[in-house]
């Protein structure tokens, strides 16, 4: 384990970015905020503040792909954003398949008795949580598999 370093999860959009953060043990994804921005400079100012507050080991960035696996319209923009993050922060950026993240988030909001169209910021935030939790679950699975193999 790398001390108290956390993992940041991002759901990137053209005007909003959902942000989630792992707990220090990297077991659960927790909501942080939805960043609404007009310029890249404003977005990076918000991310700078988050990364100053939380020591982060890596960033998990949702990569939007269609159900059949083809890149979506925004996929190339997300890949370019990932490179900007790597250059600016010197952190590993993992692109994570975010298929169905928005649908899961919208479903969760409906279960709360709300309309997803009126809760766009929450959709982005819940999507970021879902993306990060998926990655954390994979890390946990890999750790357990490694432990199981050591016992064999």
N, C-alpha and C positions, 0 to 999 in steps of 0.2 A: 504494500500500500504506500501511497505517496503522501504520507502525513495527512493534512487537512485539505488537500487539493481536491476540488470538486470537478464535476463535468457540467458544462453548460449545454442546454438544448435550445435550438432556434428553429422556428417555423417562419421562413422568409416569405414576405409578400412585397409587392411594389410600393405600398404605403404603410404597411404595418408588419411588425415582427413580433411573434409570440416568443417569450423567453421563459425557460424553466431551468432550474438548477438542481443538481443532485444534493442529497444530504452528505455530510462529510464521509460517511462510510460507503457512499456510492451504491446505495440499495434502492432508494426511492427518489422519484422525480417530484419536485415541488414547484408550484407556480411562483413566478417572480413578477413579471409584468408584461404588458403589451406595449411596445414602442410604436407610437405613431410619428411618422416623419415625413418631411417634404423634400429634404435634401440628404445626400449621402453623408455630408458633414454632420448634420443633426443626428443621423442614425449612429455614426461612429462616436459622437460625443456621449450618447446614452450608453453605448457598449463600453466605452472607456471607463465610465463611472461604475458600471457593474463589475468590470474586471479589476478595478481598484479595490472594490469592496470585498469581492470574493476571489480567493486564490483558485485559479482554474487550471486544470491539467490539459484538457482538450475540449473541443467544441463539436457537438453533434448537430449537423445541419440537415434538415429534412430536404430530400430530393424528390420533387414531384414527378411521378411517372404514371402513365396510363395503366389500367388494369392488365393489359397484355404486355407490359414491360417497356413500351416505347416511351421516349422522353416526351414531356409535355412542352407547351409553348414557353414556359418560364424556366425549364431545366437549364438551359445554357446561361441564363442570368444568375441562377443559383450557383452554378459551377464557377462563374466569374466572381461572385460574392465570396465563395469559399476561398478562392485564391487571394482575394483582398484581405480576408481574415488571417490567412497564413502569413502573408507579408507584414501586416500591421502588428500582429500580436506574437508571431513566432510560435504559435501553438499548432498542434495536430488538429486538423479539421476533417472529421469523418462525415461523408455524405451517406445519409441513411434513408432508405426507401420509405417514403411517407404515404404510400398508397393507403387510402381509406382514413387517414388521420382527420381530415375535415368532416367526413361522414360520422366518424366515432364522436367527434366533438359536438357536432350538431345534434346527434342522438342524445348525448349526455345533457345538453341544454334543454332539449324537449322534455326529458325526464324530470327536469327541475321546473317544468311548467312554463318555460319561456320560449319565445320565438327566436330561432337562430339568426334570422335576418336582422333582428333588433339587438343582437348580442355579438356582433362581429368581433369585438375585442376579446370576448370570452372564447369564441371559436378558435382564434389564433393562439390564445394562451393554452387552452386545453389541447390543441394540436401539438404545441411544443412539449407539453407534459407527456403526451402519448408517444411522441418521437423519442424523447429521452428515456422514458421508461422501457420502451422496446430495446433500446441499446443496453440499458442497465440489466435487463433480464437476460440478454445474450451473454454479457460478462459473467453473470451469476451462473448460468448454465455451463459456460466454458470452465469456470473455476471448479464447479462440482464434478464435471467430467474428468478434469485433471486429477482431482483428489481421488476419484473412483479408480482411475488407472493406476495411481500409485499404490493403492491397496491390493491390486491384483497380483 
